[in-house]
Structures are given as C-alpha cells and as structure tokens.
Amino acid sequence: MSSKRFGIFKWIGKALLMLASVTALGALFLSLLAKVIPPSLSTMIAYCGLLFPYIVIANFILLIIWIPVDYRWSIVFALMLILNVNNIDRHFQLRAMEKPETCANCLKIMSFNVHDFNIYAETYPQDAKRIIAFLKKEKPDILCLQEYCYDKKNKRGLDVTQEILKALGLPDSPRNFQLNLPSENRLGYQFGLAVFSAYRIVDCGVVEMSDSSSNKSMYVDIRYNGDTVRVYNVHLSSFHINQNDYADGEAILHNDNEDGQLNEKMVKLYKKIGLAFEQRQEQARSVRAHIDTCASPVIICGDFNDTPESYSYFKIAHGFKDSFRSSGKGTGVTYKGGVFPSYRIDYIIHSKFYNDFGHTICTDMDVSDHYPIYSYVSLLNK
C-alpha cells in the first residue's frame, strides 16, 4: 500500500474518530440536561438521560483511544467525566455503609415491585409463596409493595394479604397495613399498592395523578417514638412494553429487516417510550406537589420506572437523600431487563436529616422482574 493511500485511510479514520467523539461528548452534555428539561420539551434529551451509563462508558473508551492519538482530546473527555462524577455515583457505588451493631432508631425499610405475584403464570401460587417466605425471613419494619395483586374472590386459593401479615407477625388491622387497589379485572383480581408497618398507621391517603393513567401513589403516616413519619409508596407509569414490542426490540438489535418494516418499528418504539417519559413527568410533578405540602419528615419508596438521570427522579428526589448513594454498593440495578437494558429504577429516598445504612439489593429474590431493595433508616430528630 502506498504512503499516499495509507495517509488517506489514516485521515478518514481520524475524521470518524472525531465524529464519534463529538457525538459522545454531545450526548453526555444532553444527558446532564435530562434532569431539568421536561420530556415534553425534548424526548431526545430524555433518551440521553436513559442511556447515561452507556454514554459514560463510550466517553471513557474514547478517552483511552485518544491518549496515543492526540492527548488534548483525552483531556477534554477527562474533564467531562470529572464534571459527571456526581451523576455517576447515582449509578455506581464502590463502598457500602454497613448497618452498625447498635443503630439508634433504625427501621428496616423495604420496597419491592412484586409483579402481581406472577398470578397469571403456571408457577403461581409457588412464586407468591416464595415472596412471602422471603418477607418472613427479612422482616422489614415498613414494607412498600408495588404491582400488588389481591385475588378478591380467592379463586387461586391464596390470600396474599393475610399470608404477608402472618409472615411479618402483624395483626389484621388497618393500623398495620393499607391497600390501594384502584383497578380490577373480570376475574376479580385487584391491582395497586400496599404498605405494611410494624408501627401504628395513624393516617393514610392517595396521591391523585394529574394524568388519566391507572398508576397511583399512596401515603401512610406512622407514629414512631411520639413523632409522625410520612411514608410514600410511589409507582410511576412503565413503558408498557408488550410482547410485540419485545419482538420489535429484538429485530432492531439484530438489524432484522426481513419484513421490510424495521424503520417503522423503530419509530413506533421511539414514540411509545417518549410518551411514557411524558406520563411520568406529570405524575412526578403530582407526587412532588403532594410531598411539598407535608410538614412531617418523609420516606419515599417505590418503582419510578425511570433512571437517576431522569426528570421524574430528580423532580421527586431533589432535596432528599437517596439511600443507594449514601449506603449502597455496586451498580444498583433493580430491574432485570432482557431485550431492554437493566437499570436502577427502584428507590428508597428520605429526608436529609435521617441517616441510612446497609442499602441492599436482594438479587437472589428473582421471582419478579424487579429485585427488592431495603435500607436501615435511622429516624433521628431534626
């Protein structure tokens, strides 16, 4: 190969590398805006927030590539990554803060999306019994469940509410549990949220959402050592990904255009996910508006169906402490994924003057598509 031809290839390679670099840096910058720019104004920015972990990885790889080529580009990448340290630690923690042997006023708080206890699966009621056995072993003081399913007609022969009360050693009393089941199907299955508490519930209510979705959030006020603590159980809208969408996702990943509709599939999925971003935007605003009216300290548990770089997460969590950031370890992934990536979308968040320890993601409990999470929150006085 002549030196002239080699020079052309080298120039093309560097030009492509520069194009990739500008794209990666631009995407990283846009991902920073995802927390503050509503998805209704820019779906693309919301997507950059969703893809933040992968964008960071791409920027780090390009930093390494540029070192022998042109170190000045590496400096640019290094500066951008340093600016994002505070965002990266929402996704990854190196060292956990374990629960001390003596933890004053510590309550074990758990949040778990139980995926309807897999009530439609052939493995029901065994899956539900596995979840109940897990809860009995862990014995949380306060338990928030999303995608709770109650078989009102007891067609499947298992009263999950009563079994959970037994597992936690709680009486069958509204002082110890509250359900919010706003939807019901023709089989008599009711769906919604549940909160179980070892401490007396003195008040409860529903957070009405400003949109028309069936997703709701609820709260309970708990008396602990003479103080009132408000616990929110939040479930924001999912992407509503169905089997057809999973099939389309597989086709997109493998560039399978056998039916000639690959572009249409990409556009349809892009719009569907974008609509879910906007739904959660409005729901998060409703939840935050309700939280801001509360004079008591708060603990917020739930499945936000959105990542830590999202508008909805930041809207709810801003000004509070995220227990994963203060006492967690590892990647923090709570949603198992599949065709679509695994992410951290389940949270325990609380007032800043509380301390927390031992944030744990129970990856051995794999019945649901979410992992349960718990943290020990020390309810110190202001």
N, C-alpha and C positions, 0 to 999 in steps of 0.2 A: 504494500500500500504506500503511495507517495505521501510525502510530508504535507503536501497541499491538501490531499483528501483527508488525511488524519486531522489536520487543522480545522477543516470544515466540521467533521464529526465532533471534535472537541468543543467547537463553538456552539453547535446545536445542543450538545449535552449540557453545557453550562447555561445556555438560554432556558432549556427545560427545567434545570435545577432552580434557576432564578424565578421562573414562573411558579413552580411548586412552592417555593419559599414565600413569595408574596401572597399566594393563596392561603398557605398555612398561617402566616402572620395575621392576615386579614381575618381569617376565621377565628383565630384566638382573640383578636380585638373585639369582634362581634359577640363572641361568647361572653365577654365581660359585660356587655350591654343587656344580655338576656334577662338579668335580674331586675332591671329597671324599665326596660321598654316593653309595654304590653304586647302580647302576641297578636292582638287585634290590629296593631300598627305595623308589625313585621313578623310574618311567620318564619322568614329565613333566619332572623336573629334568634327566635325561639329554638329553631333546629340547631343552631350553633351551640346554644346552651345545652341542649340534649346530648350533643356529640362532644362536649368539652373534654372528657377523659381521653378520647381518641385524638382530638386535636392537639392536646398536650403531648401525647406520645409522638405524633407526627412532627411536632416542633422540636422535640428532644432529638429525634433521629436526624433531622436536618441540621441541627446544631453540630452533631458529631460529624456528619458528612462534610460540612463546610470547613472544619478545622484545617485539613490539609489543602483545601482549595483556596479559601480566602477567609482568614480568621476574623475579618471585620464583620462578616455575616454571622459568624458564630457569636460574636459579642452582642449583636442585635437580638439573636434568639435567646441568649443567656439573660439579657435584660428583661425581655418579655416574660420569660419563665419566672424570673425573680419577682416581677410585679404580680404574678399569679399565685405566689406561694399561699396567700390567704385563701384563695379559691381551691387550690389543690388539696388543702388539708380538710376540705369538706368531703373529699372522696377517699382519702387515704391517710391513715394514722400509723406511726411507727411504734408507739409505746402506749399500752393501756394503763389507765389509772385504776388499779385493783381496789376492791372494797376493803377497807381496813377491818381488822378483827373487831374493833369497837367503833361502830358507826352511829353517832348520835342522831336520833330521829330519822333513821334511814327507812325508807319504804321501797319495796321492790315493785317497780312499775313495769308492766309488760304490755306490748302492743302486738297484735297478730291478726293478719288477714287470713281467715280460715277457709276461704274459697268455698263457701256454702257447705263445708264439711264433706265435699265431694258427694253430695246427696244423690246425684244422678249417675254416679259411677257404680260399676259392679262390685267395687271394693267397699261400698257402704253397707253396713254401719261400721265395718272394721276400721276404716280411716278415721271416722269420728271417735271411735273408742281409743285409737292411738293418740289423737289430740287430747282427749280427756285425761288419759294416763300421763301424758306429758305435763299437762297443767297440774295434775296431782303431785307430780314429782317436783315441779318448780315452785308451786305455791306462791304466786305473786300476791302482794297486798292489794294492788289495784290492777285490774285486767281490762284492757280495752280490745274488743274484737270487732273486726270489720268483715263484711260479707257474711254476716251471721245468718244462719238459716234455721228457722223453727218449724218443725213439722206439726202444725196445729192439730191435725186430725190423727196424729201418731200412726200414720199408715206404715211407716218403716220400723215401728216398734222400739224407738229410742227417743226419749225426751232429753235432748241435749242440755237444756237449761237446768233441769233437776240434777242431771249427772254432773254438770260442772259445779253446781252448788255443793254437792256431796264431795267432789274431788277437792274443793277448796276449803271444805269444812265450814261452810256458811249456811245460815238459816234461810228458809224460803220466805224472804221478807223484802219489800221494796226499799228497806233501809240498807240492804246489802247488794241489790242488783237492780238495774234498769235496762229495759229493752226499748229500742226504737225501730219498729218494723213497718215502714211505710208502704211496702209493696207486697202483693200476694198473687200467686198464680192459681190456675184452676185446680191444681192438686191439693191446695191448702197449705203450700209451703210459703212462709213469710220470710222476707229478706230485709236486712238492715244492719243495725249496730247493737252492741251490748257492752255494758260496763258492770263489772263485779268488784265489790270492795269489801275488804275486811274491816273497814271503818265506816261509821254511820253516814249514810247519804241523807242530807237534810233538804236538798232541793235538786231539781233536775229540769231539763228543758231541751228544746230542739232549736238548732240554728237554721232558720229558713234561708234557702239559697235564692239568689236573685234570678237564676235561670229556671228553666222548666224541667230539668233533669230529675231523676228519681233519687239522686245522691243527696244525702242529708248529713249533717253533723249534729252531735248532741253534746250535752254537758251535764255533769253532776257536781254538786257542792258537797264536800266531805268535811266532817268535823274531825280534827286531829289535834290533840293536846289543847283543846279550847279555841283553836283557830279554825277558820274556814279556808279550804283549798279548793279551787275550781279545777276540775279535770275535763278537758275537751277530748272527745273521740271524733276524729275527722276522717272522712272518706271522700276524696275528690274524684271526679269522673275519670274513668280509664280511657284508653284509646279505642275501646270497643272493637278490638281486633278479633275477627271471626276466622273460621277455617278457610274461607275463600281468601281472606287477607293473608293468612299464613302461606297459602299456596302461591299467592302473588309475590310475597316476600321471597320465597324460595326461588321463584322464577327470576326475580330481579337479581338476587345474589349470584345465581349461576348463569346470568345473561341468556336465559332460555326464552327465545322468541319464536318458538315453534308455531304458535297460533297467530303470530303477527300482531299481537296486542301488548307488547312489552311496554311501549311508551304510555299507552292508556292505563295500564296497571300502575305505573309509577306515578302518574298524575293523580289517579284516584286515591292511592295510599297517601300521597303527599297532602292532599286536601283533607282527607279524613283525620290524619294526625294533627293537621293545623287547626281543624275545628275543635278537637279535644283540648288543645292548648288554650283556645279562647274560652271554652267552657270552664276550665279550671281557673282561668284568670278571674272570671266573675264570681265563682264560688269562693276563691281565696279572699277576694275583697269582702264578701259577706261574712266569712269567718273572722277576718281581722277586725271588721267593724264591730262585731259582737264582742270579741276579746277586749277591745278598747273601752267597752262600757263596764268591764268588770273591775271592781275595786279590790278584789282578793288576789293573792298570788295564784298563778295558773301553771298547770302542767298540760301540755298538748301532745296527744298521742295520735297516731294514725297513718293511713296509707294515702299519701298525697298524689300518687301516680305521676310524680314529677321529680326531677333530679335536683340536687342542691344548687345548680346554676340556673334554675327556672324562676320565672316571675312569681309563680304561685308559692313556691317555697319561701322566697325572700319576703313576699308580702306578709306571710303568716309568721315567719321565724325572726324577722328583723327586730332587734332589741331584746331577744331572748337567747337562752343558752341551748345549744344543740348537744345532747349528751354524747353523741358519737365523737364530736370534735373535742370534747373535754375529757372523755374517759374511754374511748373506743380504740380499736386496733385493726389494722389491715385495710382492705378495700371498702368495707362497709356495705357490700352488695346484699340487698334484701329480697330482690326479685330475681327469680332463677333464669328468666329469659328462655331462649330457644332460638328460633329464627331471628327474633329481635333481641337486642343485647340485654345483658343483665345489668341492673342498676341499683343504686340505693334510693328507694322511694318511700320507705317506711321510717318514721321518726318518733323520737321522744324529745320534746323541747320544753323548756320550763323557765320560770322567772330567774333573772340573773343572780339574785342573792341566794338561791339554792345551790348546793353543790351536788355533784353526782359522781358515782364511782362504778367501775366494772361494767360499762356498756357492752353487752354481749349479743351476738347474732347466732341463733341456735341452728346452725347448718345441718345438724343431724336430724332435725324435725322436717322431713321432706314431703309431708302429705299434701301440703298446699303448694301453690306456685310462688308463695311468699315464705320467707323464713320469719319466725317470731323473733322479736328483739326485747331485751329488758335492760333496765339500769336501776341502780340503787340511788335514789334521790334523797338527800338529807334536807329535811324541811326545817331549816334554821329560821329563826325570826329575822325580820328586817333589821 
